[in-house]
């Protein structure tokens, strides 16, 4: 009689990194769509490598980038909450390695493996906090401060390890869509940040700690001006 392995031996990261029942792993090239708005929602995805952008298309045909996700994050989990159709389109910003978990397999592992449930719940709580912060940011901060905060998030300030450069695949147009302003305003602020020494360009965008200090300590250079920056 086979002995069932102890649940203490279950490794969530190992589970996500291997093909198995109800689980596939695929590579996506830059610009390739993972799923489109309006498609059937029956799978949860996990990013092993790379970054994706999340886009919403309005009834009027206007696109808006609502998020950029990176390695270690889930997406498409709305199918677990009763969403029959995808409400966004997700596209690879660079070469990606992504695990796809069919809805029944995802429900099973959440039910059977506490360690995996803890990992997934921690992700959901973190994402929920980020959504709340984004809403507050849009309601109360100027577009300049919203851009500063977004650059800090994209550079992974506040996470373990050193900040990471922002890859040029994240364009100024994408940044503008994410903070709700125009590309020309983003270009203006990026040039201002560079002149102030907050960021530098070397192929990638290097974000310096001085930008974090400017945001945290409300330096006049990032103060809101209702007349010149109504957004």
C-alpha positions as CSV (number, residue, x, y, z in Angstrom):
1,X,0.0,0.0,0.0
2,X,1.4,3.4,-1.0
3,X,2.1,5.9,1.7
4,X,0.7,9.3,1.0
5,X,3.4,12.0,1.5
6,X,3.1,14.3,4.5
7,X,1.6,17.7,3.8
8,X,4.6,19.1,5.6
9,X,6.6,18.2,2.5
10,X,4.4,20.2,0.1
11,X,6.4,23.1,-1.4
12,X,4.1,25.7,-3.1
13,X,6.9,27.0,-5.3
14,X,7.8,23.5,-6.5
15,X,4.1,22.9,-7.2
16,X,3.9,26.1,-9.3
17,X,7.2,25.3,-11.2
18,X,6.2,21.8,-12.4
19,X,3.7,20.5,-14.9
20,X,1.0,18.2,-13.4
21,X,-2.7,17.3,-13.4
22,X,-4.6,20.4,-14.5
23,X,-1.4,22.3,-14.8
24,X,0.6,23.5,-17.8
25,X,3.7,25.7,-18.2
26,X,4.1,27.9,-21.3
27,X,6.5,30.4,-22.7
28,X,5.2,33.7,-24.1
29,X,7.1,36.0,-26.4
30,X,7.1,39.8,-26.0
31,X,3.7,41.2,-27.2
32,X,1.9,37.9,-27.1
33,X,-1.6,37.9,-25.5
34,X,-2.1,35.4,-22.7
35,X,-5.9,36.0,-22.6
36,X,-8.3,38.6,-24.0
37,X,-11.2,40.5,-22.5
38,X,-14.4,38.6,-23.1
39,X,-12.9,35.1,-23.3
40,X,-14.1,32.3,-21.1
41,X,-12.5,32.5,-17.6
42,X,-11.6,29.0,-16.4
43,X,-7.9,29.2,-15.5
44,X,-5.6,30.9,-12.9
45,X,-2.1,31.9,-14.0
46,X,1.1,32.4,-12.1
47,X,4.2,34.3,-13.5
48,X,7.4,32.4,-13.0
49,X,9.5,34.8,-15.2
50,X,8.9,38.1,-16.9
51,X,6.3,40.8,-16.7
52,X,2.8,41.3,-18.2
53,X,0.5,44.3,-18.6
54,X,-3.2,44.3,-17.8
55,X,-5.4,46.3,-20.2
56,X,-9.1,47.2,-20.1
57,X,-11.0,48.1,-23.3
58,X,-14.0,50.4,-22.8
59,X,-17.2,50.1,-24.8
60,X,-16.1,53.2,-26.7
61,X,-12.9,51.4,-27.8
62,X,-10.5,53.2,-25.5
63,X,-7.7,51.2,-23.9
64,X,-6.3,51.7,-20.4
65,X,-3.3,50.0,-18.8
66,X,-4.5,49.1,-15.3
67,X,-1.6,47.1,-14.0
68,X,1.8,45.6,-14.6
69,X,2.5,42.2,-13.0
70,X,5.8,40.5,-12.4
71,X,7.3,37.2,-11.4
72,X,5.7,35.8,-8.2
73,X,2.2,37.1,-8.9
74,X,-1.0,35.4,-9.9
75,X,-3.6,36.7,-12.3
76,X,-6.9,35.5,-13.8
77,X,-8.1,34.5,-10.4
78,X,-11.5,36.2,-11.0
79,X,-12.7,32.8,-12.3
80,X,-12.6,31.6,-8.7
81,X,-15.1,34.3,-7.8
82,X,-17.8,33.5,-10.4
83,X,-16.5,35.5,-13.3
84,X,-17.5,33.5,-16.4
85,X,-15.6,35.9,-18.8
86,X,-12.3,37.8,-18.7
87,X,-12.8,41.4,-17.8
88,X,-9.2,42.4,-18.9
89,X,-6.6,41.5,-21.6
90,X,-3.2,40.4,-20.5
91,X,-0.1,40.7,-22.7
92,X,3.6,39.8,-22.2
93,X,5.8,42.8,-21.9
94,X,8.9,40.6,-22.3
95,X,9.6,36.9,-22.6
96,X,7.6,35.2,-19.9
97,X,7.3,31.8,-18.4
98,X,3.8,31.2,-17.0
99,X,2.1,28.4,-15.1
100,X,-1.6,27.9,-16.0
101,X,-3.8,26.1,-13.4
102,X,-7.3,24.9,-14.4
103,X,-10.0,26.1,-12.0
104,X,-10.8,22.6,-10.6
105,X,-7.1,22.0,-9.9
106,X,-6.7,25.4,-8.3
107,X,-9.7,24.8,-6.0
108,X,-8.4,21.4,-5.1
109,X,-4.9,22.6,-4.1
110,X,-6.4,25.5,-2.1
111,X,-8.6,23.1,-0.2
112,X,-5.9,20.4,0.4
113,X,-2.7,22.3,0.9
114,X,-2.6,24.9,3.7
115,X,0.8,26.2,2.6
116,X,-0.4,27.0,-0.9
117,X,-3.6,28.6,0.6
118,X,-1.4,30.8,2.8
119,X,0.7,31.9,-0.3
120,X,-2.4,32.7,-2.3
121,X,-4.2,34.6,0.4
122,X,-1.0,36.6,1.1
123,X,-1.0,37.5,-2.6
124,X,-4.7,38.5,-2.5
125,X,-4.2,40.7,0.6
126,X,-1.2,42.4,-0.9
127,X,-3.0,43.1,-4.1
128,X,-6.1,44.4,-2.3
129,X,-3.9,46.9,-0.4
130,X,-2.3,48.0,-3.6
131,X,-5.7,48.6,-5.2
132,X,-6.8,50.7,-2.2
133,X,-3.5,52.7,-2.4
134,X,-3.9,53.2,-6.1
135,X,-7.5,54.6,-5.6
136,X,-6.3,57.0,-2.9
137,X,-3.4,58.0,-5.1
138,X,-5.8,58.8,-8.0
139,X,-8.2,60.7,-5.8
140,X,-5.8,62.9,-3.8
141,X,-2.4,63.2,-5.5
142,X,-1.2,65.2,-8.4
143,X,-0.1,63.4,-11.6
144,X,3.5,64.2,-10.7
145,X,3.2,62.4,-7.4
146,X,1.4,59.5,-9.0
147,X,4.2,59.1,-11.5
148,X,6.8,59.2,-8.7
149,X,4.9,56.5,-6.7
150,X,4.5,54.3,-9.8
151,X,8.2,54.5,-10.6
152,X,9.1,53.5,-7.1
153,X,6.7,50.5,-7.3
154,X,8.0,49.4,-10.6
155,X,11.6,49.6,-9.3
156,X,10.5,47.4,-6.3
157,X,11.3,49.9,-3.6
158,X,10.3,48.5,-0.3
159,X,10.8,44.9,-1.2
160,X,13.8,42.7,-0.1
161,X,17.0,43.3,-2.0
162,X,18.1,46.3,-4.0
163,X,15.8,48.3,-6.3
164,X,15.7,47.0,-9.8
165,X,16.0,49.0,-13.1
166,X,12.7,49.6,-15.0
167,X,12.9,47.9,-18.4
168,X,12.3,50.2,-21.5
169,X,9.4,47.9,-22.5
170,X,7.4,50.0,-20.1
171,X,7.0,53.1,-22.2
172,X,6.0,56.6,-21.3
173,X,2.7,56.0,-22.9
174,X,2.1,53.0,-20.6
175,X,3.1,55.1,-17.6
176,X,0.7,57.8,-18.7
177,X,-2.2,55.4,-19.0
178,X,-1.5,53.9,-15.6
179,X,-1.6,57.3,-13.8
180,X,-4.4,58.8,-15.8
181,X,-2.5,61.6,-17.6
182,X,-1.0,62.4,-21.0
183,X,2.3,61.2,-22.4
184,X,3.5,64.8,-22.7
185,X,3.0,65.3,-19.0
186,X,4.9,62.1,-18.2
187,X,7.7,63.2,-20.5
188,X,7.9,66.6,-18.7
189,X,8.0,65.0,-15.2
190,X,10.5,62.4,-16.3
191,X,12.9,65.1,-17.5
192,X,12.3,67.0,-14.3
193,X,13.1,63.9,-12.2
194,X,16.3,63.3,-14.2
195,X,17.5,66.9,-13.8
196,X,16.8,66.7,-10.0
197,X,18.8,63.4,-9.8
198,X,15.8,61.3,-8.9
199,X,16.2,59.0,-11.9
200,X,18.8,58.3,-14.6
201,X,18.8,56.6,-18.0
202,X,21.2,53.9,-19.0
203,X,19.0,51.9,-21.4
204,X,16.8,51.1,-18.4
205,X,15.4,53.6,-16.0
206,X,17.4,53.7,-12.7
207,X,15.3,55.0,-9.8
208,X,17.3,56.6,-7.0
209,X,16.4,56.7,-3.3
210,X,16.2,60.5,-3.5
211,X,12.9,60.1,-5.3
212,X,11.6,58.0,-2.4
213,X,12.7,60.7,0.0
214,X,11.0,63.4,-2.0
215,X,7.7,61.5,-1.9
216,X,8.0,60.6,1.8
217,X,9.0,64.0,3.1
218,X,6.8,66.1,0.8
219,X,9.6,68.2,-0.6
220,X,8.3,71.4,-2.4
221,X,9.6,70.0,-5.7
222,X,6.8,67.5,-5.6
223,X,4.1,69.6,-4.0
224,X,0.8,69.9,-5.8
225,X,0.0,72.9,-7.9
226,X,-3.7,73.0,-8.7
227,X,-3.3,75.6,-11.4
228,X,-0.4,74.0,-13.4
229,X,-1.3,70.4,-12.7
230,X,-5.0,69.9,-12.5
231,X,-4.6,66.1,-13.1
